[in-house]
Amino acid sequence: MPCARDIEVKVYRCAMASHLQERFEALIGKRLTIRLHDPEGGFRDIVGILENTHSLRNRHGQLIEFSHDQIFIWREVIAKP
């Protein structure tokens, strides 16, 4: 398990869903954290391996689906060698 000091972080924000589609296609299989607008107000974070452009699998093996319109901010989590 990598320590916090062993992780490189890149943060992205994007307003255009079409741009996210292209970026996420290139990131399938990578570890991401995504902050989503919560319908009841506030935000919620999902973390896991991107399975396709609209879902990721968390550490519990659950497939979590999301819409690009819900995304507030996202980042790829890269473990340093």
VOZA-720654 format. One record per atom (N, C-alpha, C): x, z, y; residue number from 1; chain. Coordinates in steps of 0.02 Angstrom, whole numbers, plus 50000, padded with zeros to 5 digits. Layout:
<recs>
      x      z      y  pos  unit
      X      Z      Y  NUM     A
...
</recs>
This chain:
<recs>
      x      z      y  pos  unit
  50043  50000  49941    1     A
  50000  50000  50000    1     A
  50045  50000  50062    1     A
  50037  49950  50106    2     A
  50080  49948  50165    2     A
  50063  50003  50214    2     A
  50114  50028  50248    3     A
  50105  50077  50301    3     A
  50087  50041  50366    3     A
  50061  50077  50414    4     A
  50041  50047  50478    4     A
  50100  50012  50511    4     A
  50160  50038  50503    5     A
  50218  50008  50535    5     A
  50239  49943  50500    5     A
  50212  49929  50441    6     A
  50229  49870  50402    6     A
  50179  49814  50411    6     A
  50134  49820  50460    7     A
  50081  49771  50469    7     A
  50087  49738  50538    7     A
  50087  49672  50538    8     A
  50086  49634  50600    8     A
  50014  49618  50616    8     A
  49994  49626  50678    9     A
  49924  49616  50697    9     A
  49919  49561  50750    9     A
  49873  49515  50740   10     A
  49857  49464  50789   10     A
  49783  49472  50804   10     A
  49764  49474  50867   11     A
  49694  49484  50886   11     A
  49668  49421  50920   11     A
  49609  49400  50901   12     A
  49579  49340  50930   12     A
  49508  49355  50953   12     A
  49490  49323  51007   13     A
  49421  49324  51031   13     A
  49402  49252  51043   13     A
  49343  49233  51026   14     A
  49323  49164  51034   14     A
  49249  49161  51048   14     A
  49230  49120  51097   15     A
  49160  49115  51115   15     A
  49125  49058  51079   15     A
  49163  49010  51052   16     A
  49132  48951  51023   16     A
  49131  48956  50946   16     A
  49071  48954  50918   17     A
  49063  48959  50846   17     A
  49098  48902  50810   17     A
  49099  48842  50839   18     A
  49132  48785  50807   18     A
  49207  48797  50800   18     A
  49236  48830  50849   19     A
  49308  48846  50845   19     A
  49320  48897  50790   19     A
  49275  48946  50783   20     A
  49282  48995  50730   20     A
  49277  48963  50662   20     A
  49234  48915  50654   21     A
  49226  48880  50589   21     A
  49293  48850  50569   21     A
  49326  48816  50614   22     A
  49391  48785  50600   22     A
  49445  48837  50585   22     A
  49448  48890  50626   23     A
  49499  48942  50616   23     A
  49488  48977  50549   23     A
  49425  48994  50534   24     A
  49411  49031  50473   24     A
  49423  48988  50411   24     A
  49412  48923  50414   25     A
  49428  48879  50357   25     A
  49502  48886  50339   25     A
  49545  48891  50389   26     A
  49617  48897  50377   26     A
  49636  48967  50353   26     A
  49592  49016  50361   27     A
  49608  49085  50344   27     A
  49576  49109  50279   27     A
  49542  49065  50243   28     A
  49511  49085  50179   28     A
  49566  49112  50133   28     A
  49553  49171  50104   29     A
  49601  49204  50061   29     A
  49645  49254  50098   29     A
  49640  49257  50164   30     A
  49679  49304  50204   30     A
  49639  49367  50218   30     A
  49674  49421  50235   31     A
  49642  49485  50252   31     A
  49626  49486  50327   31     A
  49562  49502  50342   32     A
  49539  49504  50411   32     A
  49502  49568  50425   32     A
  49499  49587  50488   33     A
  49453  49637  50511   33     A
  49411  49604  50565   33     A
  49346  49613  50561   34     A
  49299  49580  50607   34     A
  49253  49633  50637   34     A
  49248  49634  50703   35     A
  49201  49679  50737   35     A
  49139  49638  50754   35     A
  49082  49662  50729   36     A
  49018  49628  50738   36     A
  48974  49666  50787   36     A
  48935  49630  50826   37     A
  48883  49661  50867   37     A
  48830  49687  50819   37     A
  48812  49751  50825   38     A
  48760  49781  50783   38     A
  48693  49767  50816   38     A
  48642  49744  50778   39     A
  48577  49728  50807   39     A
  48544  49788  50842   39     A
  48561  49849  50821   40     A
  48532  49909  50851   40     A
  48572  49934  50910   40     A
  48623  49896  50931   41     A
  48667  49917  50985   41     A
  48734  49940  50957   41     A
  48786  49930  50995   42     A
  48852  49950  50973   42     A
  48884  49897  50929   42     A
  48932  49919  50889   43     A
  48971  49874  50847   43     A
  48981  49904  50778   43     A
  49000  49862  50730   44     A
  49021  49885  50664   44     A
  49078  49841  50642   44     A
  49124  49871  50605   45     A
  49183  49834  50582   45     A
  49178  49820  50507   45     A
  49199  49760  50489   46     A
  49205  49743  50418   46     A
  49278  49721  50407   46     A
  49305  49740  50349   47     A
  49374  49725  50333   47     A
  49377  49700  50261   47     A
  49416  49648  50249   48     A
  49424  49623  50181   48     A
  49455  49555  50180   48     A
  49453  49525  50121   49     A
  49480  49458  50109   49     A
  49426  49407  50123   49     A
  49441  49358  50166   50     A
  49393  49307  50184   50     A
  49380  49262  50123   50     A
  49318  49260  50100   51     A
  49299  49220  50041   51     A
  49279  49149  50061   51     A
  49242  49144  50117   52     A
  49225  49080  50146   52     A
  49215  49092  50220   52     A
  49193  49043  50257   53     A
  49191  49050  50330   53     A
  49137  49099  50355   53     A
  49094  49122  50310   54     A
  49040  49168  50330   54     A
  49036  49231  50287   54     A
  49087  49246  50248   55     A
  49086  49307  50208   55     A
  49156  49331  50190   55     A
  49162  49396  50180   56     A
  49224  49424  50156   56     A
  49209  49476  50103   56     A
  49259  49491  50062   57     A
  49252  49540  50008   57     A
  49291  49602  50028   57     A
  49257  49659  50031   58     A
  49291  49721  50051   58     A
  49328  49753  49993   58     A
  49360  49810  50005   59     A
  49402  49842  49954   59     A
  49361  49870  49896   59     A
  49295  49875  49905   60     A
  49251  49898  49851   60     A
  49224  49841  49810   60     A
  49244  49780  49827   61     A
  49221  49721  49791   61     A
  49155  49693  49815   61     A
  49127  49722  49868   62     A
  49063  49699  49895   62     A
  49073  49637  49939   62     A
  49031  49587  49930   63     A
  49032  49528  49971   63     A
  48989  49541  50033   63     A
  49019  49536  50092   64     A
  48984  49549  50155   64     A
  48978  49484  50193   64     A
  48917  49465  50208   65     A
  48904  49403  50245   65     A
  48894  49418  50319   65     A
  48913  49371  50361   66     A
  48906  49378  50433   66     A
  48894  49310  50465   66     A
  48870  49312  50526   67     A
  48860  49251  50565   67     A
  48913  49249  50619   67     A
  48938  49190  50635   68     A
  48988  49185  50688   68     A
  48960  49209  50755   68     A
  48895  49204  50764   69     A
  48864  49228  50826   69     A
  48868  49303  50834   69     A
  48876  49340  50779   70     A
  48881  49413  50780   70     A
  48951  49437  50799   70     A
  49001  49395  50795   71     A
  49071  49416  50803   71     A
  49087  49431  50876   71     A
  49113  49492  50887   72     A
  49137  49511  50953   72     A
  49212  49497  50958   72     A
  49250  49519  50907   73     A
  49322  49510  50905   73     A
  49342  49511  50832   73     A
  49398  49478  50816   74     A
  49422  49478  50748   74     A
  49498  49474  50749   74     A
  49529  49492  50693   75     A
  49602  49486  50687   75     A
  49621  49477  50615   75     A
  49675  49442  50605   76     A
  49705  49436  50540   76     A
  49754  49494  50532   76     A
  49754  49526  50474   77     A
  49800  49580  50459   77     A
  49854  49551  50413   77     A
  49915  49552  50437   78     A
  49970  49522  50400   78     A
  50020  49576  50380   78     A
  50030  49585  50315   79     A
  50080  49633  50292   79     A
  50150  49604  50302   79     A
  50194  49642  50332   80     A
  50262  49618  50342   80     A
  50299  49620  50276   80     A
  50345  49572  50267   81     A
  50383  49571  50203   81     A
  50430  49629  50195   81     A
</recs>
